[in-house]
Amino acid sequence: MVIVLERGIPLRDRENLKSFLERNHFKVNEIRGEEETIFGAVGKMSIDPREVEILPGVDRVIPISKPYKMASREFKKEDTIVEIPNNWGQIIKIGGTRVTAIAGPCAVESREQMMEIAKRVSSAGAVLLRGGAYKPRTSPYAFQGMGEEGLKILKEAGDAYGLPIATEIVSVEHIPVMKDLVDVYQIGARNMQNFELLKRVGELEKPVILKRGLSATIEEWLMAAE
């Protein structure tokens, strides 16, 4: 549900409302817009919305009808702007009216290759560098990627040109290696419904590029994002 707060709600009422929702097993996300502040409460509907509406500081409660909650415009009307810092102290913004280019090769193959590509994509206007270190292939005899060494090369090339890096994660086993190197995770179409991987990556508090799975509906794709 979406809970619209009254303007000028006292801090105590705000905290009491949040505590009430969390006691009833809701995850609470506070979203501050230009015109109003809302609590997005996600969880099983275990309480009557009218119980929330009568609490101090609540202006109104809007139930979310879509099966996906956090991706719904009912939950958040404003566009989401994702901010990613680079190693030059700059903030890269994705979203809004500006087109963001993320560029790079399918696979990291060598340091020389990545340094040259990073130079070229940076000069062409890209703001993130992508490249695959772990490659899921249909053939077991095809190149499977450089693994951890490839990740380090990708990171070095990105840092040289102020480009945060994006790469595909194919297994939860790769998280310990990736978590300190990767700025943006990519989940490929094959793993769109790998729910254990989705949950673990969601805990990392890093942006995720989620590809739509083969034959998946838009709703299934959005539910995977949830």
N, C-alpha and C positions, 0 to 999 in steps of 0.2 A: 504494500500500500504506500501511497504518497501522503505525507503529513505536512501540510503547509503551516508554518509557524506565524504567529502574530508578529507584526512589526514591533521591535523594541522588547521582545520577550526577555524577561530577566534570566540571567545565567542559571540561577537556581532552578527555575521552571524547565529550562532547556535540559539540564542534567537529570532532573527527576523524570522527564519524559523519556530520555534515552535509557535510563536505568529500568524504567517500567517495560519498555519494549524488549530490552535484552533479557530481562527476567522471564519474558514470555517467548524466548527463543527466536527473536528476530535479530538479524544482522542489520545494523543501522549505518547508513551513509549520509553524511550531511553535505548538502549541495547549496552553495550560496550563489544566487543569480543576481541580476541587476535590479529586479523588482521584488523578489521574495526569496526567503530561505526555506528549504524543505528538508525533511528527513525522509530518505527512501528506506523503507523497512521491508526486508526480504526474509521470508520464512513461511512455514505453514500457517495458514490463517487459523490460529488457535483462540483468537479473541474477536469479539464483535467490534467493528470499526467505530461504533457509537461510544464504546468505552473509552476509546482514545480521543474522540472528538470533544468530550466534556472535560478533558484535562486542562489545567491552566496553561496558557500560552499557545494553545492549538487553535488555528483559524478554521481549518477544514481538513477532512480526510477524503482522499480520492482512491478508491480501490483500483488496482491495475487488472485489466481484463485480459491482456495478452499472456500467453503461457511463459514467454520470456519476460523478465522483470527489469533487470539492470540495463538491458539493451533497448528498452522501450522508451519512446518519446513521452509516454505518460510519467515515467520515472524521472526523466531529465529532458527538459525542453531544449536547453541550449546545446549547441554543438560541443563535442568534447575536443579539447586541444591537448594532445600528448606532448609533454616536454621531456627532452632527452639531453642531458649535459654532455659536452665533449671534453676532451682533455686540454682544450685551449681556454676553458672557462666560459664558453659560450653555451647558450641553450638553443637546441634545435627543436622547432615546433612543428608538429604534424597535426593537420586538421584545419578547419576554418576555410577561408577562401583561397589560400595559397596551395598550389600543387607541389607536393614533395616528391622528389625523385630519389629512389633507393636503387643503386646500381652495383653491378659486380658480376663475376663469373659464376657459372653453375658450381664449379668445384675449385678449391684451392689446390694448386699443383706445385707451386714453388714460390720462394720469396721474391725472386726477380719478377715473376709474373704478377704477383699481387702489388708490389710497389709501383710497377708501371701502370697497372689498371687503376689503382687508387689515385695516382697523379692525373690520369685522363678523366676519370669520372668526376673528380673534384673540379677540374677546370671546365667541365661541361655543365656544372651546376648541381650535381647530385650532392645530397647532404648526409646520406648514410651509405656505408659500404657493405655489400652483402657478399657471401661466398660460403660454399658448403665444405665443411671439414669431415662430416660423417654423411656418407651418401647411401641412401636406401636404393638399391638397384634390383631390377627384375631378374638379372642374371648374377649368379654367385661368382662368375668369372670376371665380371666387370670391375673397374676401379671403385673401391669402397671408400675412398677419401683418405686424407692424411691424419685424421684424428686430432689428438691433442696438439701435435706439432703444427698442423694446419690452422688450428684455432689461434695459436700464438703468432703465427705469421700474419693471419688476418688482422689481429689486434695491432700488431706492429705497423702494418700498412695503414690502418685506419688512423692510428695516433699520429703518424707522420704528416697527415693532411687534415687533421681535425675532424675526422669522420667517425662517428659511433658505428659499431658493427652489428649486423644482423646475420644470423645463421640458423639453419634448421636443427632442431633437436628431435631425435628419433627414439630416444629411450630415457627413462628416468635414471638409468645408470650413468648418464653423461652429465647430470646436474652438478655433481661436485667439481668436475673439471671446468664446466662452463660458467658457473655462477659469478666468478670474479673477473671473467673476460668478456662476456657477452652483454651487449646493451639492449638488444631486441631479439626475442626468440621468435622463430618461425616454426609453425606446425603445419606439415604438409597435408595434402589431401588424403593420403593413406591413413593418417593418424587423427583425422578430424573427430572420430568417435573412439579414440583411445582414451577412455575416461580417466584412467589412473594417471596418464601423462598430463592430461588437461588439468586435473586437480593439483598435481605437484607443481606444474609450471605456474598456475594461478597463485600459488603461495609465495612465489619469488619476488613479487612486486616489481616486475619489469614489464615493459610493453610486449605484446604478443601479436604477431601476424598469423592469423588463422585462415588457412586455405579451406575453401569449400570442398567437401568430399565428393567423390564420383557418385553421381545419381542422388546426392543429398538435396533435400528441399531447402528453401530459404529458412523455414522455421527450424528445421533440424540443425542448420548451420548456426543460427542465433542461439539455440538451446545449448549447443556445444560451447559457444562463447560464454554463456552463463556459468 
